[in-house]
Amino acid sequence: MKLSILIFILLLFPLSGNAQQFVFDNVIGKFKNATSFYINPTGILFVTDDFKDEVYQLDTVGNTLNTIGGYGWDINAFDDPVDIYADPLSVFVTDKNNHRIQMFDKNLNFIFEFNNRESEIEEEQFGYPVSAVQSNQGDVLILDSENKKILKFNLFGDFIQTIGGYDYGSYTLSNPKKLAVSMRNNIYVLDEEGILIYDSYGTGIGTINTPEEIISIRIIFNRLTINSVEKIYTANLNSKEKKLNEIILSGYNTEIEIISTMIFNSKLYLLTHKNILIFSSQ
């Protein structure tokens, strides 16, 4: 990583020595091998599980409201659902080995799929996607692990542009893992050496130097949460300082392998392979 970029990283997102503590409240859900989760603004949780290639819809006390899936390539079926994103009206499931993103309504009724691997237009092709989100402008952003780029489509499936490709210089993606979008429509990509940030037009605007190997990134409202398998960090994107603060968990003594985390209404939701742990801010 170039020195000039590293300096900008440290100015933009320094790692704070201040830790934020969360205390264990509850555990919900029962999964075989959960891979990702998301919470929509109404508090409904969506979880992907690749053991049976299923998607679960839960309320915040753990009641299962709906389940769809099963192995396959038809609609409502999946082959390695690796990521999920939800807004008030829609749910996007990244169906990795089927090379597509399936879009559902808030009740998990199928609406549309983005599936462009066999497109005659090379620029809009993608394969083995690993993440997808929707901006509040209505654009759908897909992280393509096969070609190492972000693709932007409108809700009708019309291609708009690619971001982070080989011609992006210091903002070229090398091993993209996950994707998130802020309330200001800035795009955050978890990559090999940290997090690359692009504006809504695809211009690189900053980077975050992550303190260790990070496996998940989530932005709920303006709260950024990232984690490794052992540690969690958060930042308030509205703050002028924009510092990454480590989260300290208490009240839960069992060893945890963290899959993904997010903060919603002052509660930390932590996904493991088997369930969701809920912690309250102190």
Buried (B, 14 or more C-beta within 10 A) or exposed (E): EEEEBBEBBEEBBBBBEEEBBBBBBEBBBEBEEBBBBBBBEEEBBBBBBBEEBBBBBBEBEBEBEBBBBEEEEEEBBBBBBBBBBBBEEBBBBBBBBBBBBBBBEBEBEEBBBBBBBEEEEEEBBBBBBBBBBBBEEEBBBBBBBEBBBBBBBEBEBEBBBBBBBEEBEEBBBEEBBBBBBBEEBBBBBBBEBBBBBBBBEBEBBBBBBBBEEBBBBBBBEEBBBBBBEEBBBBBBBEEEEBBBBBBBBEEBEEEEEBBBBBBBEEBBBBBBBBBBBBBBEE
